[in-house]
Amino acid sequence: MAVTGIILVAACAQPDPAVSREEPFDPWEQENRRMHEFNRAVDRTLWRPAGKGYTNIVPDDIETVISRFAENLSLPAAVVNNILQGNMKSATEDTYRFVVNSTLGLGGMFDPATELNMPQKSSADFGETLYTWGVNEGPYMELPLLGPSTARRTVGRAVDLFTNPLTYVLPSPESFYGTGAGVASSLGQRGRFSDTIDAILYESADSYATSRSLHQQNRRFKLGTGASDGYLDPYDSAVSDTNEDSIDE
């Protein structure tokens, strides 16, 4: 917690030049590039083949059920973040969606909320909450296994581990079902969008600069501060609906 506190203070204390210009704020580029190569090696030897194997073995209908289940279990965390952001409309909508899909949808394996034309999940996270509180984006960071990030988002990811109320309500091992489903869903994403992700990681002239730029654009698009190229982060355990829609198009 001391490390995350230091990062948060640094992000708040220094100017945020990355927001005002295209050039990313990347003072730790040398170390970030080393971490990027490590992440590419892990993806090449583990994540990429596992994702392709998952999509080849698991039927599409089962993949969809697992993804829905993972998303449903993540809804209470989105509700908490919407409340922290003062966005009571989205908090209420996410609560209704969770209740409907948890009951009529058998724990979220089915999606009657969408069939009832209820609003989609807001996908709020604590990094977004920090943004609404005025915390600057901070330096770009490449995290081990998790991939592209910023100082603000890194702190948000750490806090997100503790913001889902289900973590404290469900007994063990049921409390880990959401994590397992989230990992499986991410494997499905890696397999289904393999061509797009491979083009970024292995076919671009500078995969580090490409992934950094696209991550920055996509994250700012989610926060409403920029345009998005529909970047799909291969390391991210939760892919936004915006990304999926952009790629499908």
Backbone bond lengths (Angstrom), bond angles and torsions (degrees), N, CA, C in turn:
res aa  C-N    CA-C-N  psi(-1)  N-CA   C-N-CA  omega(-1)  CA-C   N-CA-C  phi
1 M - - - 1.463 - - 1.523 110.97 -
2 A 1.348 116.72 -28.32 1.457 119.60 178.59 1.516 110.70 -64.14
3 V 1.332 116.91 -40.23 1.458 120.70 -179.68 1.523 111.08 -63.88
4 T 1.331 116.65 -46.49 1.458 119.45 179.73 1.523 111.34 -64.01
5 G 1.324 116.01 -33.74 1.458 119.38 177.37 1.513 111.89 -64.91
6 I 1.342 116.06 -41.45 1.455 120.63 178.78 1.520 111.01 -63.74
7 I 1.336 116.04 -43.32 1.462 120.73 179.63 1.524 110.53 -62.70
8 L 1.317 116.97 -41.77 1.455 121.07 -179.10 1.520 110.66 -64.61
9 V 1.332 116.78 -42.90 1.461 120.41 178.73 1.520 110.16 -62.35
10 A 1.349 116.34 -42.40 1.460 120.25 179.74 1.514 111.29 -62.87
11 A 1.331 116.62 -41.54 1.464 120.71 -179.26 1.519 111.40 -65.17
12 C 1.323 116.26 -33.64 1.469 120.49 -179.63 1.528 111.38 -78.21
13 A 1.343 115.97 -33.76 1.448 120.03 -169.30 1.530 113.03 -80.52
14 Q 1.331 117.75 -33.63 1.454 119.42 -173.56 1.521 111.31 -97.06
15 P 1.347 116.96 159.38 1.463 119.60 176.66 1.517 110.62 -64.20
16 D 1.297 115.07 162.18 1.462 120.83 -176.11 1.526 109.43 -115.68
17 P 1.368 117.58 71.28 1.456 120.23 -173.05 1.510 113.25 -64.14
18 A 1.350 117.98 -24.12 1.468 119.93 -176.98 1.519 112.13 -64.65
19 V 1.335 116.55 -25.32 1.455 119.85 -178.07 1.522 111.38 -75.46
20 S 1.342 117.47 -27.79 1.446 120.89 -173.21 1.521 113.31 -97.78
21 R 1.349 118.85 -4.71 1.453 120.22 179.78 1.524 109.22 -147.69
22 E 1.343 115.24 164.45 1.450 120.45 -177.47 1.524 111.76 -71.20
23 E 1.321 117.32 -36.31 1.460 121.06 -178.21 1.526 109.92 -62.54
24 P 1.330 118.25 124.62 1.472 120.29 -177.57 1.526 111.75 -70.38
25 F 1.302 115.72 150.49 1.459 121.93 176.09 1.526 107.37 -86.22
26 D 1.328 116.25 98.96 1.467 121.03 -171.20 1.530 111.07 -133.33
27 P 1.335 117.63 67.05 1.470 119.92 -178.08 1.525 113.67 -69.11
28 W 1.333 117.90 -15.93 1.470 121.60 -179.16 1.522 111.06 -107.23
29 E 1.338 116.66 33.20 1.460 120.73 -171.61 1.528 112.60 -58.94
30 Q 1.315 118.36 -41.10 1.462 119.88 -177.32 1.526 111.63 -60.23
31 E 1.315 116.61 -47.35 1.458 120.60 178.80 1.533 110.55 -69.37
32 N 1.328 116.20 -37.90 1.462 119.75 178.16 1.528 111.71 -61.14
33 R 1.337 116.34 -39.66 1.462 119.65 179.12 1.530 111.06 -65.45
34 R 1.305 117.30 -38.52 1.473 119.66 176.67 1.527 110.02 -62.79
35 M 1.329 116.53 -41.90 1.458 120.01 179.29 1.532 110.63 -67.81
36 H 1.314 117.10 -34.94 1.453 120.93 177.67 1.531 110.65 -62.02
37 E 1.317 117.29 -42.28 1.462 120.62 178.51 1.531 110.97 -65.24
38 F 1.312 116.44 -37.27 1.466 120.13 175.33 1.534 110.39 -62.60
39 N 1.317 116.31 -45.48 1.465 120.39 -179.89 1.530 111.49 -64.45
40 R 1.324 116.52 -38.49 1.471 119.15 177.01 1.525 110.86 -63.70
41 A 1.331 116.68 -39.51 1.465 119.80 179.59 1.523 110.68 -64.86
42 V 1.334 117.05 -40.71 1.459 121.04 178.08 1.527 110.13 -65.04
43 D 1.329 115.83 -42.11 1.462 119.49 179.37 1.526 110.55 -63.44
44 R 1.330 116.21 -44.01 1.462 120.10 -176.26 1.523 112.18 -65.32
45 T 1.324 116.58 -39.34 1.467 119.97 -174.50 1.526 113.50 -92.26
46 L 1.328 117.78 -22.37 1.463 119.56 -173.74 1.525 113.17 -126.91
47 W 1.316 116.39 -62.77 1.465 120.61 -169.58 1.521 112.58 -66.81
48 R 1.328 117.43 -44.01 1.458 121.70 -178.72 1.537 111.93 -63.73
49 P 1.341 119.13 -53.01 1.475 117.87 178.51 1.521 113.13 -65.03
50 A 1.349 117.04 -33.89 1.465 119.54 178.30 1.525 110.67 -66.20
51 G 1.324 116.96 -39.63 1.460 120.35 178.80 1.512 112.10 -65.16
52 K 1.332 116.33 -43.39 1.469 119.52 178.57 1.527 110.87 -65.77
53 G 1.336 115.88 -40.39 1.461 118.88 178.58 1.511 111.85 -64.84
54 Y 1.313 116.74 -39.08 1.459 121.73 179.84 1.525 110.94 -61.63
55 T 1.334 116.57 -48.19 1.466 119.54 -178.09 1.527 112.07 -70.12
56 N 1.325 116.84 -26.75 1.469 119.79 178.87 1.528 112.00 -76.98
57 I 1.333 116.12 -31.61 1.464 120.95 -175.28 1.525 112.31 -91.60
58 V 1.334 116.07 -44.62 1.472 120.54 -174.98 1.523 110.00 -82.82
59 P 1.320 118.97 126.64 1.470 121.73 177.63 1.527 111.66 -60.02
60 D 1.323 115.68 149.81 1.464 120.52 -177.49 1.521 112.44 -57.11
61 D 1.327 117.00 -39.16 1.468 120.19 -179.03 1.524 111.24 -63.80
62 I 1.333 116.32 -38.81 1.462 119.89 178.95 1.526 110.26 -69.37
63 E 1.332 116.71 -40.19 1.466 120.25 176.24 1.525 110.68 -56.95
64 T 1.325 115.53 -43.79 1.459 120.49 -179.34 1.527 111.08 -62.97
65 V 1.323 116.77 -42.48 1.467 121.23 179.61 1.523 110.00 -62.12
66 I 1.334 117.21 -43.76 1.469 121.03 -179.32 1.521 111.01 -64.84
67 S 1.328 116.22 -42.11 1.464 120.03 179.09 1.528 111.17 -63.86
68 R 1.326 116.40 -41.31 1.467 119.91 177.67 1.515 111.32 -63.98
69 F 1.321 116.13 -41.74 1.463 120.94 -179.91 1.526 110.37 -61.92
70 A 1.340 116.66 -44.66 1.459 121.11 179.46 1.527 111.00 -63.52
71 E 1.327 116.46 -43.13 1.462 119.65 -179.71 1.525 111.14 -64.52
72 N 1.322 116.43 -41.38 1.462 119.55 -178.74 1.524 111.43 -62.26
73 L 1.343 116.59 -41.24 1.462 119.81 179.99 1.523 112.58 -70.56
74 S 1.335 117.14 -16.90 1.463 119.70 177.81 1.528 112.68 -87.76
75 L 1.328 116.60 -9.95 1.462 120.33 -176.38 1.534 114.09 -61.46
76 P 1.348 120.43 -42.14 1.464 118.49 179.59 1.526 113.46 -58.28
77 A 1.334 117.68 -34.59 1.468 120.16 176.86 1.525 110.35 -65.97
78 A 1.340 116.87 -39.09 1.464 120.45 176.90 1.526 110.45 -63.67
79 V 1.339 116.60 -38.12 1.468 120.56 177.81 1.535 110.00 -61.02
80 V 1.331 116.50 -46.38 1.469 120.60 179.64 1.521 110.94 -58.89
81 N 1.341 116.73 -45.72 1.462 119.73 -178.31 1.520 112.01 -67.67
82 N 1.328 116.88 -36.89 1.467 118.63 176.32 1.526 111.52 -63.48
83 I 1.322 116.68 -37.78 1.466 119.83 176.87 1.524 110.44 -64.95
84 L 1.342 116.57 -43.14 1.467 120.73 178.84 1.526 111.38 -63.36
85 Q 1.346 116.18 -28.95 1.463 120.58 178.70 1.521 112.51 -85.15
86 G 1.334 116.37 -6.06 1.456 119.89 -177.01 1.511 113.13 77.39
87 N 1.327 116.53 15.92 1.467 121.71 -179.08 1.532 108.68 -96.74
88 M 1.305 116.04 78.58 1.461 120.66 -174.40 1.528 111.76 -72.24
89 K 1.326 117.68 -25.82 1.462 120.50 178.63 1.535 109.74 -63.18
90 S 1.342 116.65 -50.98 1.465 120.21 179.76 1.519 111.15 -67.49
91 A 1.338 117.30 -35.15 1.462 120.43 178.17 1.527 110.50 -61.86
92 T 1.326 116.35 -41.95 1.463 120.55 179.16 1.527 111.06 -67.77
93 E 1.347 116.13 -43.11 1.466 119.91 -179.91 1.528 111.32 -63.30
94 D 1.343 116.62 -42.14 1.465 119.81 179.11 1.526 111.23 -66.39
95 T 1.332 116.46 -35.63 1.464 120.27 178.03 1.525 110.61 -64.68
96 Y 1.328 116.90 -46.22 1.468 120.49 178.26 1.530 110.78 -60.56
97 R 1.337 116.38 -43.76 1.469 120.48 179.90 1.528 110.38 -61.25
98 F 1.322 117.05 -42.22 1.460 120.87 -179.59 1.526 110.92 -64.33
99 V 1.317 116.97 -43.85 1.467 121.07 -178.87 1.528 110.39 -64.22
100 V 1.334 116.57 -46.03 1.469 120.41 -178.00 1.524 111.18 -64.80
101 N 1.334 116.88 -48.27 1.461 119.29 -177.31 1.527 112.60 -72.67
102 S 1.326 117.65 -26.85 1.464 120.24 178.42 1.521 112.15 -75.48
103 T 1.324 116.62 -25.26 1.472 120.80 -179.48 1.525 110.78 -100.81
104 L 1.316 117.11 -70.65 1.463 120.65 179.70 1.521 112.38 -65.35
105 G 1.332 116.87 -27.89 1.457 120.98 -177.99 1.513 114.11 -94.33
106 L 1.339 116.81 13.76 1.477 121.65 176.65 1.527 112.45 53.97
107 G 1.328 115.19 57.60 1.457 119.78 176.71 1.508 114.14 80.32
108 G 1.324 117.65 8.54 1.458 121.08 179.22 1.513 113.70 101.49
109 M 1.327 117.54 0.96 1.463 119.44 178.74 1.527 111.85 -69.11
110 F 1.323 116.26 -22.99 1.454 122.20 174.84 1.530 108.32 -122.19
111 D 1.310 116.74 165.88 1.465 120.89 -171.53 1.531 111.82 -125.96
112 P 1.327 118.31 64.85 1.468 120.23 178.44 1.523 112.33 -65.71
113 A 1.338 117.49 -22.72 1.469 119.51 179.81 1.519 111.10 -61.31
114 T 1.328 117.10 -40.85 1.465 120.04 177.64 1.515 110.81 -67.57
115 E 1.333 116.79 -40.07 1.464 120.44 178.50 1.520 110.96 -63.20
116 L 1.340 116.48 -26.76 1.462 121.24 177.41 1.525 111.82 -88.68
117 N 1.356 116.24 8.88 1.470 122.72 178.47 1.520 113.15 62.94
118 M 1.328 116.22 30.55 1.458 119.89 174.72 1.524 109.49 -77.23
119 P 1.334 118.80 150.10 1.470 121.33 -179.52 1.525 111.88 -58.15
120 Q 1.340 115.73 148.26 1.450 121.06 178.50 1.526 110.71 -69.78
121 K 1.345 115.73 162.91 1.458 121.39 178.14 1.526 110.65 -57.52
122 S 1.309 116.33 141.22 1.465 121.02 -176.32 1.522 113.34 -77.14
123 S 1.342 118.62 -20.62 1.467 123.06 179.16 1.522 113.09 62.81
124 A 1.325 117.46 27.18 1.463 120.72 178.38 1.521 110.56 -69.06
125 D 1.336 116.55 138.28 1.464 121.69 175.40 1.524 108.86 -133.12
126 F 1.339 116.91 174.79 1.461 118.56 -174.41 1.525 111.95 -73.75
127 G 1.338 117.48 -25.03 1.454 118.90 172.99 1.516 110.93 -61.20
128 E 1.336 116.53 -40.22 1.461 121.58 175.97 1.530 110.31 -66.71
129 T 1.328 115.83 -37.43 1.467 119.38 177.42 1.524 110.89 -61.84
130 L 1.337 116.89 -43.38 1.469 120.50 177.74 1.519 110.61 -60.89
131 Y 1.328 116.65 -38.14 1.465 120.55 177.86 1.530 110.51 -61.29
132 T 1.336 116.81 -44.86 1.467 119.52 -179.43 1.521 111.20 -67.10
133 W 1.328 117.31 -23.05 1.462 121.34 176.82 1.524 112.51 -84.65
134 G 1.319 117.29 -1.34 1.465 120.44 176.07 1.516 115.18 93.48
135 V 1.333 118.05 11.30 1.460 120.81 178.63 1.523 109.44 -76.93
136 N 1.326 116.43 131.30 1.455 121.16 -179.14 1.526 111.95 -67.90
137 E 1.332 115.00 158.93 1.451 121.81 -179.69 1.524 112.08 -62.05
138 G 1.327 117.04 -39.86 1.458 121.45 179.18 1.519 112.38 77.47
139 P 1.332 116.75 -176.61 1.467 120.88 -177.66 1.526 112.45 -65.29
140 Y 1.335 114.43 151.04 1.457 120.31 173.05 1.522 109.02 -70.79
141 M 1.336 115.75 145.55 1.459 121.25 -179.92 1.519 109.44 -140.38
142 E 1.325 116.37 143.39 1.464 121.25 170.44 1.521 106.43 -110.51
143 L 1.317 116.26 113.98 1.454 121.56 -175.10 1.528 111.08 -91.93
144 P 1.330 118.42 146.60 1.466 119.96 176.26 1.520 110.95 -61.53
145 L 1.334 116.25 127.89 1.462 125.65 178.95 1.530 112.79 70.76
146 L 1.328 118.21 -39.01 1.460 121.46 -177.93 1.520 112.71 -80.93
147 G 1.329 117.41 -23.45 1.451 121.24 174.22 1.516 115.32 81.38
148 P 1.363 117.30 -148.05 1.466 122.19 -173.99 1.526 112.99 -57.33
149 S 1.326 115.12 140.43 1.463 120.48 179.56 1.526 108.11 -163.21
150 T 1.313 115.57 -177.52 1.461 123.17 169.84 1.522 107.14 -134.06
151 A 1.314 116.10 171.24 1.463 118.73 179.71 1.526 110.99 -58.66
152 R 1.336 116.05 -43.39 1.469 119.54 -179.33 1.520 111.56 -65.09
153 R 1.329 116.48 -44.18 1.451 119.16 -178.35 1.528 111.04 -69.51
154 T 1.319 117.51 -31.85 1.461 120.35 178.29 1.520 110.86 -63.28
155 V 1.321 116.01 -44.35 1.463 119.72 175.85 1.526 109.91 -62.44
156 G 1.336 116.39 -42.25 1.455 120.16 178.90 1.510 112.43 -59.77
157 R 1.334 116.67 -42.56 1.461 120.12 179.22 1.522 111.17 -62.74
158 A 1.334 116.68 -39.66 1.459 119.84 179.48 1.530 110.98 -63.64
159 V 1.326 116.10 -43.65 1.464 120.18 -179.54 1.521 111.04 -69.97
160 D 1.337 117.26 -33.31 1.466 120.96 179.78 1.530 112.36 -58.45
161 L 1.318 116.87 -23.74 1.462 120.21 178.37 1.525 111.81 -63.77
162 F 1.328 116.37 -19.10 1.468 120.38 -173.74 1.526 113.80 -119.34
163 T 1.347 117.52 2.03 1.472 118.65 -173.53 1.520 114.32 -94.19
164 N 1.327 117.67 -8.13 1.465 118.42 -179.86 1.525 109.88 -84.77
165 P 1.333 117.71 114.86 1.468 120.47 -178.72 1.519 113.75 -58.65
166 L 1.328 117.78 -26.86 1.466 120.37 -179.14 1.530 111.53 -62.31
167 T 1.330 116.57 -26.70 1.460 120.61 179.21 1.524 111.06 -59.39
168 Y 1.335 115.89 -33.09 1.460 120.55 -175.73 1.532 112.60 -96.84
169 V 1.327 116.05 -10.03 1.468 120.28 -176.83 1.521 111.91 -99.30
170 L 1.334 115.54 -44.23 1.465 119.45 -176.67 1.523 111.33 -77.16
171 P 1.329 117.59 139.62 1.466 120.89 176.80 1.533 110.39 -75.51
172 S 1.313 116.20 165.48 1.468 120.64 173.51 1.532 108.89 -81.13
173 P 1.321 120.08 140.62 1.477 128.17 4.57 1.515 114.57 -90.28
174 E 1.346 118.76 2.97 1.466 119.92 -176.93 1.523 112.05 -58.93
175 S 1.336 117.54 -28.69 1.458 120.71 -178.32 1.524 112.42 -66.78
176 F 1.340 116.90 -16.33 1.462 120.55 -179.81 1.526 112.92 -97.36
177 Y 1.316 117.22 -1.26 1.461 119.96 -179.21 1.530 111.35 -61.51
178 G 1.319 115.74 -41.12 1.459 119.81 -179.69 1.517 111.97 -62.48
179 T 1.343 116.45 -40.74 1.466 120.44 178.50 1.515 110.79 -63.20
180 G 1.336 115.85 -46.13 1.461 119.82 178.84 1.516 112.50 -61.46
181 A 1.333 116.28 -42.84 1.459 120.06 179.22 1.527 110.95 -66.73
182 G 1.328 116.16 -35.43 1.459 119.85 178.30 1.521 111.93 -65.28
183 V 1.334 116.83 -41.12 1.466 120.78 177.28 1.518 110.60 -63.56
184 A 1.339 115.90 -45.07 1.467 120.28 178.82 1.526 110.90 -61.91
185 S 1.324 116.84 -41.21 1.455 120.66 178.68 1.522 111.26 -63.07
186 S 1.350 116.71 -38.99 1.461 121.04 178.36 1.516 111.28 -65.96
187 L 1.334 116.81 -37.47 1.464 120.19 176.09 1.529 110.06 -61.83
188 G 1.328 115.51 -40.83 1.455 119.62 177.84 1.524 111.89 -62.37
189 Q 1.349 116.31 -41.50 1.457 120.53 177.47 1.524 110.43 -61.79
190 R 1.339 116.13 -43.23 1.477 120.20 -178.56 1.528 110.67 -63.77
191 G 1.312 117.06 -37.96 1.449 120.41 179.43 1.511 112.97 -73.40
192 R 1.343 117.52 -44.32 1.467 120.46 -175.41 1.526 112.44 -68.70
193 F 1.329 116.32 -35.71 1.459 120.44 -177.68 1.522 111.65 -106.68
194 S 1.336 115.57 31.72 1.460 120.76 -175.10 1.522 112.27 -58.34
195 D 1.326 117.99 -42.39 1.461 120.54 -177.53 1.522 111.50 -63.10
196 T 1.327 116.39 -43.20 1.462 120.33 179.95 1.514 111.36 -65.33
197 I 1.315 117.00 -45.71 1.459 121.36 -178.53 1.524 110.97 -67.79
198 D 1.340 117.03 -41.45 1.461 120.43 178.24 1.529 111.21 -60.93
199 A 1.331 116.43 -37.96 1.459 120.18 179.19 1.527 110.86 -61.53
200 I 1.335 116.44 -35.81 1.460 120.61 179.50 1.520 111.02 -74.61
201 L 1.331 116.42 -48.17 1.461 120.60 -171.96 1.524 114.09 -80.98
202 Y 1.333 117.40 -30.88 1.468 118.85 -170.04 1.521 115.10 -123.98
203 E 1.321 118.43 -12.97 1.458 119.39 -175.93 1.521 113.72 -113.50
204 S 1.315 118.47 -13.40 1.465 120.46 178.82 1.527 110.08 -79.35
205 A 1.328 116.04 154.74 1.465 121.09 -177.74 1.529 111.38 -63.10
206 D 1.308 116.57 -36.69 1.466 121.60 178.52 1.525 106.95 -137.97
207 S 1.329 116.44 92.21 1.463 120.60 -174.23 1.525 111.69 -63.74
208 Y 1.325 116.68 -30.90 1.466 119.29 179.23 1.527 110.40 -65.34
209 A 1.335 116.85 -51.44 1.464 120.70 -178.84 1.527 111.05 -63.88
210 T 1.335 116.57 -37.36 1.461 120.27 -179.78 1.520 111.04 -65.83
211 S 1.333 116.92 -48.73 1.464 119.54 -178.95 1.517 111.00 -66.57
212 R 1.328 117.22 -35.51 1.473 120.39 177.77 1.524 110.68 -63.46
213 S 1.330 116.79 -46.96 1.458 121.00 -178.44 1.526 111.54 -64.29
214 L 1.330 116.50 -46.31 1.459 119.85 -177.33 1.521 111.77 -69.16
215 H 1.326 117.28 -36.74 1.461 120.10 176.28 1.524 110.44 -62.81
216 Q 1.330 116.11 -43.87 1.458 120.73 179.46 1.524 110.86 -60.71
217 Q 1.344 116.67 -46.20 1.463 120.15 179.85 1.524 111.59 -63.25
218 N 1.323 116.19 -43.88 1.456 119.91 -176.80 1.525 111.89 -66.39
219 R 1.327 115.81 -42.74 1.467 119.75 -178.75 1.527 110.81 -65.59
220 R 1.326 116.40 -41.89 1.459 119.35 179.30 1.520 111.52 -68.33
221 F 1.326 116.36 -32.85 1.456 119.75 175.26 1.523 110.33 -62.11
222 K 1.333 116.81 -43.40 1.464 120.57 178.72 1.525 111.02 -60.86
223 L 1.342 115.87 -37.00 1.462 119.87 -178.80 1.522 112.29 -84.55
224 G 1.333 116.74 -3.24 1.456 120.22 178.17 1.505 114.04 81.29
225 T 1.357 117.24 24.13 1.464 119.82 -177.84 1.517 112.91 -116.66
226 G 1.334 118.09 9.22 1.460 119.38 -179.50 1.502 111.70 -175.47
227 A 1.336 115.69 178.82 1.457 122.20 178.93 1.511 110.42 -91.18
228 S 1.340 116.75 160.78 1.457 121.96 -179.00 1.518 111.08 -123.21
229 D 1.348 115.61 144.11 1.462 121.32 173.43 1.518 111.04 -99.06
230 G 1.320 117.39 14.79 1.451 120.18 177.72 1.511 112.77 70.39
231 Y 1.339 117.48 38.90 1.458 121.26 -177.95 1.524 111.26 -71.58
232 L 1.321 116.04 132.58 1.450 121.62 176.19 1.519 108.83 -106.00
233 D 1.317 117.40 110.72 1.456 122.57 -177.61 1.524 109.98 -76.08
234 P 1.343 118.73 114.43 1.467 120.17 -177.21 1.508 113.64 -68.48
235 Y 1.336 117.36 -15.43 1.459 120.76 -177.95 1.518 112.77 -97.59
236 D 1.341 116.06 -9.82 1.455 119.77 -173.49 1.520 110.74 -82.38
237 S 1.346 116.57 134.74 1.460 120.76 -178.44 1.516 112.28 -83.79
238 A 1.330 117.07 -10.71 1.463 119.85 -179.89 1.499 108.59 -135.93
239 V 1.298 116.50 108.60 1.452 121.83 -177.74 1.510 108.97 -95.77
240 S 1.329 115.93 129.44 1.464 119.59 -175.40 1.520 111.18 -70.67
241 D 1.325 116.18 155.97 1.454 121.80 176.60 1.511 110.75 -61.78
242 T 1.344 116.82 -30.77 1.452 120.42 179.31 1.517 110.35 -62.03
243 N 1.348 117.38 -43.56 1.442 120.82 179.68 1.514 110.87 -61.55
244 E 1.321 117.32 -48.02 1.443 121.16 -176.52 1.524 110.52 -62.62
245 D 1.330 116.94 -42.20 1.444 120.07 -179.23 1.533 110.72 -65.20
246 S 1.328 117.14 -39.50 1.448 120.53 -178.31 1.509 110.46 -65.72
247 I 1.319 117.74 -40.85 1.444 121.07 -177.92 1.527 110.92 -73.08
248 D 1.302 116.22 -38.92 1.451 119.63 179.16 1.525 110.93 -62.07
249 E 1.323 115.81 -32.41 1.460 118.87 179.16 1.520 110.95 -69.53
